[in-house]
Amino acid sequence: MEIKKAKNIQRGQDFSALIYSAPGVGKTSTAKYLKGKTLVIDIDRTSNVLAGEENIDIVYLDTTEPFTTTKQLLKEIHDEQLSNYDNIFIDNLSEFENAWFGQKAKESKTKQGTDMGTPQMQDYNAYTYYILDMVRYINSWPGVNKIYTAWETQLPVVSSTGQEYNKFYPDVRSKILNGMLGLMNLVGRMVVSQKTGSRGFLLEPNDDTYAKNQLDDRTFALQEDLFVIGGENIEEVDNSEPNSRNVPDEA
């Protein structure tokens, strides 16, 4: 039994983070602000935005058969490459989900019946265990930070007073959403200043956005400062409008 003293644990080491936004806002480019050497696992084929970055390597996941190739790829990274990197950047979980069910839909075409070409009920149940086990496995890797990306979606929420509204969440299957978010030390939603074009991350939950930050006390971070754990917090984002994408005008 290994016992660690809490006073010796550093919150910014071996952390897990999930960043999300609409496609094209700039999630993938956040990888270049990580300290040290980074391996990007490219799932959605958007790593071209990292062209020219010296400290970033890229490996492409076979999205035609993710169910059968992901385990092999992750095992090779763990057994042969992990010591070469400080960060593992998985880009992105939303597309992984689409690809996974796409493979299952293709497999069902060989079956008889009305469900030909669509995932079967057992596929959805299997995915629930598959994706959470995959994230747990990656999170168990020692000596590296783990950063995941996802697209964003809006889900209906009912408050304790009965008020209904929509809230931004990472775009992963609702059945696994709580389990996925619970496995992360940090969840941040990427937003863009309408005045300056600066990008940043909401790190504090509100009625509009799901976020969490167990690494420090910041409620917002500019894109380039997200991984400066323990950094100073800038002025809070203006959330006066329900679906505002504003970041502080000073950014």
C-alpha positions in Angstrom: 0.0 0.0 0.0 1.5 3.3 -1.1 0.6 6.3 1.1 1.3 9.8 0.0 1.2 12.9 2.3 -1.2 15.5 1.0 1.3 18.3 1.7 3.7 16.7 -0.8 1.1 16.5 -3.7 1.4 19.2 -6.3 -2.0 20.1 -7.9 -0.5 21.0 -11.2 1.3 17.7 -11.8 -0.2 14.8 -13.8 -3.5 16.7 -14.1 -6.4 15.8 -16.4 -8.3 18.6 -18.2 -11.1 18.7 -20.7 -11.5 21.8 -22.8 -14.5 22.3 -25.1 -16.0 24.8 -27.5 -17.7 25.0 -30.9 -15.7 23.7 -33.8 -13.1 26.1 -35.1 -12.8 28.3 -32.0 -9.2 27.2 -31.3 -9.1 24.2 -28.9 -6.4 22.3 -30.8 -4.1 25.3 -30.9 -4.2 25.4 -27.1 -1.7 22.5 -27.2 1.1 24.8 -28.2 0.9 26.5 -24.8 1.7 23.3 -22.8 5.2 23.2 -21.2 7.6 20.5 -22.3 7.0 17.9 -25.0 3.5 17.1 -26.1 2.1 14.2 -28.0 -1.2 15.0 -29.8 -3.5 12.1 -30.6 -5.3 13.5 -33.6 -8.8 12.1 -33.9 -10.6 14.8 -35.9 -7.7 15.6 -38.3 -7.4 19.3 -37.2 -3.7 19.2 -36.1 -2.6 21.1 -39.1 -3.1 24.3 -37.0 0.0 23.1 -35.0 2.3 23.1 -38.1 5.8 24.3 -37.2 5.6 23.7 -33.5 8.9 22.1 -32.4 7.8 20.6 -29.1 4.7 18.8 -30.5 4.5 15.4 -32.1 1.3 14.0 -33.7 -0.1 10.5 -34.0 -3.2 9.8 -36.0 -5.9 7.5 -34.7 -7.5 5.2 -37.3 -11.1 6.5 -37.2 -12.4 3.9 -39.6 -12.0 1.2 -36.9 -11.6 3.0 -33.6 -13.0 0.1 -31.5 -10.2 -2.2 -32.7 -7.3 0.2 -33.2 -7.5 2.5 -30.1 -6.4 0.0 -27.6 -3.4 -1.0 -29.7 -2.4 2.7 -30.2 -2.7 3.5 -26.5 -0.8 0.4 -25.5 2.1 1.4 -27.8 2.2 4.9 -26.4 2.2 3.7 -22.9 4.8 0.9 -23.4 7.1 2.6 -25.8 6.6 6.4 -25.9 5.3 7.7 -22.6 8.7 8.6 -21.1 9.4 10.9 -24.1 6.5 13.3 -23.3 5.3 15.6 -20.6 1.7 16.0 -22.0 -0.7 13.8 -23.9 -3.3 15.8 -25.8 -6.4 13.8 -27.0 -8.2 15.7 -29.8 -11.2 15.1 -29.6 -13.7 13.0 -27.7 -16.8 14.1 -29.6 -15.3 12.9 -32.9 -14.1 9.7 -31.2 -17.7 9.0 -30.2 -19.0 9.6 -33.8 -16.3 7.4 -35.2 -16.9 4.6 -32.7 -20.6 4.5 -33.5 -19.8 4.8 -37.2 -17.8 1.6 -37.1 -20.7 -0.1 -35.2 -23.1 1.1 -37.9 -21.0 -0.4 -40.7 -20.7 -3.7 -38.8 -24.5 -3.9 -38.5 -24.9 -3.8 -42.3 -23.9 -7.5 -42.4 -26.9 -8.4 -40.1 -30.5 -9.0 -41.1 -33.5 -7.0 -40.1 -34.7 -3.4 -39.9 -31.6 -2.1 -38.0 -29.2 -2.6 -40.8 -26.6 0.2 -41.0 -27.3 1.6 -37.5 -25.7 1.0 -34.1 -27.5 -1.6 -32.0 -28.7 -1.1 -28.5 -25.9 -3.2 -27.0 -23.4 -0.9 -28.8 -24.6 2.1 -26.8 -24.2 0.1 -23.5 -20.7 -1.1 -24.6 -19.6 2.4 -25.4 -20.5 3.6 -21.9 -17.9 1.2 -20.4 -15.4 1.5 -23.3 -14.9 5.3 -23.2 -14.9 5.7 -19.4 -12.4 2.8 -19.1 -10.3 4.4 -21.8 -10.1 7.7 -20.0 -9.4 6.0 -16.7 -6.5 4.1 -18.4 -5.0 7.3 -19.9 -5.5 9.2 -16.6 -3.5 6.5 -14.8 -0.4 7.2 -16.9 2.3 8.6 -14.5 4.5 11.6 -15.2 2.3 13.2 -17.9 -0.5 15.7 -18.0 -3.6 14.6 -19.9 -5.7 17.1 -21.9 -8.8 16.2 -23.8 -10.9 18.3 -26.2 -14.5 18.1 -27.2 -17.1 20.1 -29.1 -19.8 21.9 -27.1 -23.5 21.3 -27.0 -26.4 22.8 -25.0 -28.6 20.6 -22.8 -31.8 21.6 -21.1 -31.6 22.1 -17.3 -34.4 22.6 -14.8 -33.5 24.7 -11.7 -34.7 24.0 -8.2 -37.4 26.6 -8.7 -38.7 24.9 -11.9 -37.1 27.4 -14.3 -36.0 25.8 -17.6 -32.9 26.9 -19.5 -30.1 25.6 -21.7 -26.6 25.1 -20.5 -23.3 24.6 -22.4 -21.6 21.2 -21.8 -18.9 19.1 -23.6 -20.5 17.2 -26.4 -20.3 13.7 -25.2 -23.1 11.2 -24.8 -25.4 12.3 -21.9 -25.4 8.8 -20.3 -21.6 9.2 -19.6 -21.4 12.9 -19.2 -21.3 13.0 -15.4 -18.9 10.1 -15.2 -16.6 11.8 -17.8 -16.6 15.2 -16.1 -16.0 13.6 -12.7 -12.7 12.1 -14.1 -11.3 15.6 -14.9 -9.4 18.0 -12.6 -10.3 20.9 -14.8 -13.1 21.5 -17.3 -13.0 24.8 -19.3 -15.2 26.2 -22.0 -13.4 28.2 -24.6 -14.9 31.6 -25.4 -13.9 34.5 -27.7 -14.0 38.3 -27.0 -16.3 40.0 -29.4 -14.2 43.2 -29.1 -10.6 42.0 -29.1 -10.8 38.5 -30.6 -8.8 37.1 -27.6 -9.5 33.6 -26.6 -9.9 32.3 -23.1 -11.5 29.7 -20.8 -14.3 29.9 -18.3 -13.2 27.8 -15.3 -16.1 28.6 -12.9 -19.6 27.1 -13.3 -22.6 29.3 -13.8 -26.2 29.0 -15.1 -24.9 29.3 -18.7 -21.8 27.0 -18.6 -20.5 23.8 -17.0 -16.9 24.3 -15.8 -14.7 23.2 -12.9 -11.3 23.9 -11.6 -9.6 21.8 -8.9 -6.1 22.9 -9.8 -6.2 26.5 -8.5 -8.5 29.4 -7.7 -8.9 30.9 -11.1 -12.3 31.5 -12.6 -11.0 32.5 -16.0 -7.8 32.1 -18.0 -6.5 33.4 -21.3 -5.7 30.7 -23.8 -2.0 31.2 -23.4 -2.2 31.1 -19.6 -4.5 28.1 -19.1 -1.7 25.7 -18.2 0.1 28.2 -15.9 -1.3 26.4 -12.8 -1.6 28.7 -9.8 -1.5 31.8 -12.0 -3.4 35.0 -11.2 -7.0 35.4 -12.1 -8.0 38.2 -14.4 -11.4 40.0 -14.2 -14.3 37.7 -14.4 -16.2 37.3 -17.7 -19.4 39.2 -18.2 -22.2 36.7 -18.3 -25.0 39.2 -18.2 -26.3 37.7 -21.5 -27.4 34.0 -21.2 -25.3 32.8 -24.2 -22.6 35.4 -24.2 -19.2 34.4 -25.6 -17.5 37.5 -24.2 -14.2 37.4 -22.4 -13.1 40.4 -20.4 -12.5 43.4 -22.6 -9.1 43.9 -21.0 -7.9 40.6 -22.5 
